[in-house]
Amino acid sequence: MNEENELDSTCGISDEELTRRFIEAVRIENENSKIKGDPIQK
């Protein structure tokens, strides 16, 4: 069974693409925190 979240599919973004974008956003935020010297939550 391959179910997709209907809200995501109506916006034209698959669940996999949404997950990939989220992971990338977290990575970028962690890089920004490292540069600023702020603590990074893991």
VOMILUM-878436 format. One record per residue (C-alpha): x, y, z. Coordinates in steps of 0.05 Angstrom, whole numbers, padded with zeros to 5 digits, always signed. Layout:
N
XYZ
...
//
This chain:
42
+00000+00000+00000
+00028+00066-00021
-00013+00121+00010
+00002+00195+00002
-00020+00251+00046
-00077+00283+00006
-00059+00354+00029
+00012+00346+00003
-00010+00316-00063
-00060+00373-00074
-00003+00423-00064
+00039+00385-00115
+00092+00361-00065
+00101+00287-00051
+00113+00262+00020
+00184+00243+00000
+00199+00313-00027
+00170+00345+00035
+00213+00301+00080
+00275+00317+00038
+00262+00392+00044
+00251+00387+00119
+00317+00349+00129
+00354+00401+00087
+00322+00459+00127
+00345+00427+00192
+00416+00418+00165
+00419+00491+00143
+00394+00514+00211
+00447+00472+00246
+00501+00502+00202
+00476+00572+00220
+00478+00555+00293
+00549+00529+00288
+00572+00593+00255
+00538+00636+00308
+00566+00592+00364
+00497+00574+00389
+00483+00505+00418
+00457+00452+00370
+00402+00405+00393
+00409+00333+00369
//
